[in-house]
Amino acid sequence: MKHALMLVLTGFFLLAGGGIIATASQPQPASAPHAEFPQTEYKFDKVVDGTLITHDFKIKNTGKGTLEISKVKTG
């Protein structure tokens, strides 16, 4: 009988939200931008010091708003 009561109380506690830990992100408006990066890393081969090397990273805005890129840093 004690076990059944504990089970019922535990179930009630969980249903009431007391035993659930969740993090919710801020909901984004439907008009918000959304950046997708098909590639986030690129390994350069060895080069001679002073040689100019480049690589283009593609960014696709799949959201409805204007995507503004304000800071770019190298790793």
Steps between C-alpha positions, in 0.01 A plus 500: 500500500785741581664428163181570311456833679861598428455406135185712471664797673811470282284487186306806614822686576640422153175593327492828690842582356693479824729223382559618147801713419488654156658796332287684251655721239340828413240451226608666178249700300402357163675792331839431667811413297656154535858429390598155374865405455564193281868515603634648823864392486773484239852361548764670286796302370852607593606818322810710469500794741363813332287314243148639461240228557122532498191289549137601449240388755143494376221630723135453407221702658205262526295742710273777384684797653816673385810323625765745618853376569667740738809318632732250336794344685752239406570210731 
